[in-house]
Amino acid sequence: MRKFDYSFLDNGLLPAGLINLTANISALKTMASVRKEEYTQIFTELESVAKVQSVKSSNAIEGIVTSDERIAAIVNQNSAPLNHNEAEIAGYRDALNEIHLGFDHIDFTRQDILRLHKMMMSLAGYEYGGQYKTDDNVILEVDTDGNRHVRFRPTSAKDTPKAMEQLEFAYLEARDNVSINQLLLIPCVILDFLCIHPFRDGNGRMSRLLSLLLLYKNGYDAGKYVSFEEQINNYKAYYYEALRQSSVGWNTGENSYFPFIQNFLSTLYMCYKELDKRFAVISGKRITKKARVEATVLNSLTPISKAEICKILPDVSPTTVEAVLGALVKNGSIRKIGAARSTRYIKM
């Protein structure tokens, strides 16, 4: 059975690019922490928006979809699920809420992992929620001719309980090593979880929930305010390629974690950069929604559209964005380029 050993993270031979990336993330994290103390209401609104995006995106990666209106109604608990897909979505909502509200009291233990899996699967009526797989599973890929091939063979059902035990112990040991950077350790543990593939169903969604759990427990909570799962979904081809590269040779302990670490940290970095964008530079001023829209367009070096501003500031309504843009055009601060859907705005 595969042995789990993260001591390589303490050998001083890590790629410089990864070390620089962790430093950049830490700097952005510090900035976000300062802002959170001053602008509590903005962060509360961002969290509400990101939660909907997270539930939507994590399920969409697995082909579990419904309309945006139904997603919002389910996440905000304004409606009960109306079908099987919506029941799956509601289950993810419950597990995500559990992590958002109680991550301090949840750990990377078999007991908590099984409990979260049961919570995620129960509303859809799965009897195997909270239980390890009882049959071996394989990960297939389809070639250009439509033929299926086995890309990866996860840990056998027989060995899964022992593998999860060893994974838990290895993580706890590495976590207590002050010489190991937690930002590098977390993606290694998530990769190993995915390669064990401990459940009959829901492994991908569980990996994303566990990613958030471990990040939150280490103070990296950008995923609360800019959806981590949405970033994965937006660039899922890169995610799956990194997963493929890092799983080659996994069963014999000859794999490289670095492609997956790079992808994981790049995703987290994008979350922090997006969060930073939503606080466009405004020195010494109260950051109202109007001021944030103004700063976003005035600090843009290239023409920017209303839709792009709405994406940067998801807690600001399109109506407010449109009103601010109209006022800026009227007072001569910006000019309008193009028309209809191709309309952009740039500083005069």
N, C-alpha and C positions, 0 to 999 in steps of 0.2 A: 504493500500500500504506500502511496505517496507520503513522504515526510515533509513537514512544514518547518521551515527554518528561515527566519528573517534577519539573521546575523549579518548577511551581506550588506545590509543597510548601514552597518556600523564599521565598515572596513575602509572608509575614506576614499574609495575608488568609484564614486558615483559620478555620472556625467555632469559636467559643469552646467549644462543647460537646465537640468532639473533643479539644481541648487539655486540657480538664478530665478527660476520660475517660482519656487517656494518663497524666496525672499520678496519677490514682487507681490505675491498673494498676501503675504504677511503685512506688507506696507499698506495695501488697500484695505485689509481687514482692520488695521488700526484706525484708518481714516473713517471707515464705516462705523466703528464703535463710538467715535467721538460724535459723529453726526446723529447717531441713534439716540444719544442722551439729550440732544438739543431739539430734535425733530421727531418726537415720538409719534405724533399723529400721522405724519407722512409714512413712516415705517409700518404703522398699523394698516394703512390703506394698501401699501405695496404688498404686505403679507396676504391680505385678502385676495388680491389679484393673482399673486403667484401661486396660491393654493389651487385655484381653479386651473391655471395653466399646467401645474404639476400633475394633477389628477388626469387631466385630458391627455397630456403628452405621454406619461408613463404607460397608460392603457393603449394609446394609439400605436405605440411601438410594437405592441403585441397584436394589433389588429382589432382591438376592442374599442368601438367608437359609437358615438351618438352625436346629436346636434350640439352646438355651442350653448344654445339656450337650455337644453336639458342638462348639460354638464354643470352649468352655473346653478340651476335649480337643485340638483342633487348635492353638489358640494356645499351649498348654503343651507341644505336641509329644508328647502321649501317644497320638496316633492319626494315621494317614495319612488323607488325604481319601478319602471313600467315593463321591463323585459330583462332577459338574461344578461345582456351586455351592460345594462344600467345597474344591475345587481353587482356585477364585477366591479364596476366603477365606484359604486357606493362602498364596497368593501375596501378598496384602496383608500378612499377618503377617510374611512374610520382608522385604518392603520397609520395613515399620514398624520391625522389629528393626534393620535396617541403619541407619535414621536414629537410633533410640534409642542405639545403641552407637557409631556412627561419624559423627555430624553434624559434628564438628570437621573431618573429612577429606572431607566432601561439600560441594559448592557449587552455586549456582544457575547451572550451566553446561549447555550442550546435551549434553555427554558424560555428565554425571552424571544428568541428567533421563532420557535415553534408557536408561541402565543401570538406573535404578530402575523404569522402565516395563517393561523386559524381565523383570526379576526378578518384578514383580507379575503379569505375564501368563503366564510360562513354564509354571507348573505346570498351568494349564488347557489347555495345548497350543496356544496361539495362535501362529501363525507370524509374525504381524506385531508381536509384542512387541518393544519397543525400536526401532521404525521409525515415522516420521511417516506420516500418512494418505496414501494414493495417489489417493483419490477425494474430491471435495468433499462436505461434510456440511452438514446444516441442523439447526436446533433447532426442533422443532415444539411447538405447544400445541394443546390440545383445548378447544373452546368448550362451552357448556352443552348444545348440541344434538348433541355428539359429533363435530363436524366438526373436521378438522385444519387448522391454518394454520401457515405459517412465521413463527416469532417472531423468529428471528435467523439471519443467514447469517454463519458464521465465515469466517476467512481461507481462501482457496482452497488446495487441495492443492499447487498449483504454487508459491504464495507462502509456504507454511508454513515451509520451511527458512530462508528469508531473514528472515521475521518472528521466528522463534525466536532467530536470531542477533542481530537488533536489540533484542529484548527483553532478552536476556542482557547486551548491552553497555550498554543504558540503565539497567538495574538496578545493574550494577557501578559505573557513573559516579555514580549518585545515592547509592549506599551510601557512597561515599567523600566525599560532601559533608557535612561536620560540622553544617551548618545544617539538614539534613533529618532529622526525627524518623523513626527506623526503624519505629516502630509504625504510622506513617501510610503509609510507603513499602510495607511488605509487602503489605497488602491491595490496593494499586494494581497491584502486579506479579501477584498471584494473579488479579485480575479480568482483566488483559490475557491471561494464560495461558488462562483459561477462554474468552475471546472468540476467541482464535486457534483453540482446540479442536484441538490439533495431532495428536491420535491418532484412529484409527478407533474405539477403544473405551478406556474407562478414564480419560477426562479428569477427571471429577468426583473419583474416588478419588485420582488424581495431584495434583489441586489441594489436597486435604486433606493429603496427605503433604508436599507442598512448603510448605504453610503451617506445618506443624510444624517442618520443616527450618529455615526462615528464622527462626521464632520462637526455636527452640533456639539457633541460632547467635548470636542477639542477647541470650541470657540469659533469655528468657521461656519457662520450661519447665513452666508449670502444666499444660499438656496431657499431660505425662508422668504426672501424679498424679490429674488429673480429666479425663476424656476430652473433648477438644475436639470430636471427631467426634460424640460423644453429644449434646453441647449443640446442635450444628447439627441433628442428627436430631430432637431434641425440639422445635425451633422452626423446622423446615425451611420452613414457609410464609413466614415472615419472611425467611429466607435467600433463597429463590427470588424473592421480591418485590424485595428489595434488588438482587439480580443482574439482574433485569429492568430496574429503573429505571436502574442504572448502565451497562447495555449499550445503552440507547437512544442512537443517534447515534454509537456507537463507531467504526464503519467510516470515518466522516468526521472523527473527532477532536472531536466536539461533545458527547460524553457527560460526565456528572458522576460522578466517583468517590465522592462523599461518601456516598450511600446504602449502598454496599457497605462503605466504610471503617467507617461507623457500626455496621453489622451485625457485621462482623468483630471490631471492638474490643469490642462488647457481649458477644459470645460469649466472648472471652478474659477479659473482666472477670468473667463468670459463673463461669468456671473458677477464677479466683483467689478469688472470694467463696466458692465451694463448698469450696475447699481451706482457706480461713480458718475456715469452719464446723467443719471436721473437727478443728480445734484450738481447741475451745471454751475460753473464758477460764479458765485455772487458774494462779493466781499462785504462783510459788515451789514448785510440786509437780511431781514426776515424772509425766509424762503417760502413765499406764497406760491400758489399754483400759477398765477399770472407771471410772477417773476421767474419761475422755473421755465415756463414756455419762452419768455423773452430771452433768457440767457441761452437756452438751447439753440434757438435760431440765430442769435447774434454772435454766438461763439462757434458756429459751424463754418468751417473753411470752404465748404462746397455747398451748392444749392441743396436745400433740404425740403422734403414734401411734408404735408400735413400728416400723412400716414406714418412717415418715419418719426415725426415728433411724437405721435400717439404711441408708437412702439417704445420709444425711449422713456415716455412718461405715461405708463398704462393706467395710473390712478387719476389722470386728468382727462376729463370728458372731451370728446371731439368737438363739442359745441364751444367749450372754453378755449380750446386750441384755435379754432376758427375765428373766434372773437378777438383773441390777442393778435393773431396774424393780421386781421383786418385793421386793427388799430395801429399796428406797426407800419403797415403799408401806407395808411392815411397820414401818419405823422412824418413819413419819409425816412424812417429808420431802416426799412428793408424794401426791396423791390420784388415784384412778382415776375416769374419767368414761366412762359408756357401757358397752357390752358387745359381745363378739364382734368383728366387723370394725370397728365404730365406736368401739372403745375408744381413749381418749386419756388422757394424763397431764399434770398441771399441778402446779406448786410450791404447797405449802400456804401 
